[in-house]
Amino acid sequence: MATKPKKILVHTCCLACASHVFSSLQKAGFDVICLFYNPEISDKDEYDRRLDGLKNYCEETGVELIGLPYAPDDFGKLIKLYTDKNSLKYINDEERYRRRRCQICNSIKIDKTIEQAAKLKTKFFTTTLLCSPYKDHDTIIELANEKALDYNLTFYYQDFRKGYWMGRNWAKNHGAYTPRFCGCADSIKELRFE
């Protein structure tokens, strides 16, 4: 008798990363549930483009998609403390601010993923952020493992970076939208994803 695949909730940033990550997880024996929650994206059109690509992909592949409401204030309110010169948390050093900005972004995404995994009674969770060579894997792993303990969940870590360019090429070859920046307004200036 075949064993039933384990369900895993995957926080998903975009289709380019998802195509590789979902495929890898399915090969590892997981039944993937896609969670789209990206409050750092301040441009609604950008948010919708990423979500629409995932909707089409999930419909075609039979992956369940949970798309949470557009909520840029979830990120905006937190990050404002670090950009407001009148705030005690203001950071004027560009590199320190970038690190803190990314830490906040990763943290709220992981929090929401864990919250949703607990609601769904899905023991495993992970994130497509682990596909990006531009992300700090050590910080993501530490945050996810620490927060998972409070909910008795298991953070599944796999280094998906080897498939980063495969995912981006797959998206381009399938005419899917391929973002050129991580998501927040500050990352637009960086344009690291070519």
N, C-alpha and C positions, 0 to 999 in steps of 0.2 A: 504494500500500500504506500503510495507516494505521500511524502510529508507536505503539509500545507506551508507555503512560503511565509516567512515572518514579515509583518508589516513594518515599514519604516517611514517616518514623516521627514520629508526633506525640505528644509527652508531653501527656496529657490530665488535666485536673483534675476536670471534671464535664460532664455532658451539656449543660447550658445553654450553656457556652462551645463545646463540641465541635460542636453543631449548626451554628453559623455558620462556625466555622473549617474544618471538614471540607468544607462546601459550597463555600467560597471556594477551598480547595486543589484540589478536584475540578474546579472551573471553570478553574483555572490549569493543568490537565493532569496533576495528580498522582493516583497510586493511594495512598490513605491507609491506613496501618497505625496503629492506636490503641494507645498504651502507657499503662496506668494504673499509676502508681507515685506515691503521695502519703504518705510516711512522717510528715509533720507532723500528720496526722489522728490524734489520740490516742484518739478514740472509735470503737470497732470498728463500732458500728451506723451511724454516719455514713459510715464507709469503705464498708461494705457497701451502703448506700443509693446512694451515688454509683456504685459499681461495677455494681450491678444495673441502674441506668438505662442505663449505657453498654452492658452486655451486650445488653439488649433492642434498643437503637438499632442496634448493630452487626449483630445478627442480621437485623434488618429491612432494613438498607441494604447488607448484604454487605461491610461493612468488617471487616477482620481485627482482632481484639482480643487484645492481650497484657496479661494482668492479673498483675502480680507479687505475691508474697505480702505480706500485711499485715506491716509492719516498722516500728512506731513508734519503736523504739530507734535506728534509723538517724538520725533527727532528734533524738530525746530526749537521747542521749549528747552530741551536739555542742552543743546549746543549753544544757544544764545548766551548762557552764563559764561561761556569761554570766549565769546567775541565782544561782549559788552565791556567797554573800558571802565565802567563804573561798578562792575561786579568784582567781588573778591576772588572769583575763579578765573578772571581774565588771563589769557595767555598771549603774550606778544611775540614769542618765539615761534616762527613758522613751522619748524619740524616738530617741536613739542605739541603744538596745536594739532598738527596733522595726525600724530600718534593718538592723542586724546580723542579727537573727532572719530577716528576709525574704531577705537576701543568702545566708545559710546554706541556707535552704529552697530557693531558686532554684538554688543551686550543686549541691546533691546531686541534685536532679531532673534537671538538665542532664547531670551526670556519668553518671547511670544511663541516660538516654536515649542518650547517645553510646555507652556500653558496649553497649547493646542494638542500636543501629544498626550498630555494627561487627560484632557477632555475626551479624546478619541480612544483612550486606553491602549495607546500604541507604545510599546515598551522602548522601541529604538527611535532615535532621531539623528539627523546629521544636517549638513548645509552644503550648498554648491559653492559657498565662499572658499571651500577647500580646493577648488579647481584653479583658483587664481594664483599665479606666481607673485602677484603684487600684495597678497594678504599675509599677515603675520600668523602663521599656523600655530605657533606656540601659544599665543594669546588666545586664539579661538579655542584650542584644545583645553587650556586651563579654565577658561570661562565656562565652557560647555560641561566639562566633567564636574566642576564645582557645583554648578547650578542643578545638574541632573540628580545629584545626591538628595536634594530636598524633595524631589518628586519620585524617587525610586525608579528613575529611568536610566537607560543606557545610551550614552553618546557613542555613536559609531564613527570611528576615525579611519579614514583612508586618505592617503595622499593622492589626490586626483590631478595634481599639477601636470603630470605627463600627458594628460589628455586635453589640456587647455587649448592648444592650437588645433587639435582634431575637432573639438567642439565648435570652435569659431569657424573653421573651414566647413564643417558640416552645415552650420547655419547659413553661411554664404552660399554654398552649393544648393541649398534648398530654398533660397530666396527669403529666408527669415531675417528679421531685424537683428542686427548685431551691434550692440552698444559700443561706443568708443570711450566711455568713461564709466566709473564705478556706479555713481548714482547721485551723490549730493552735489550741490552747486559748486563747492570748492573743487571737487574732483573733475568738473568740466574743464577747469583751467589746466589740469594736469594732463588730460588726454593720453593716458599711458597705454590704452588698449588699442593697438593697431592691427 
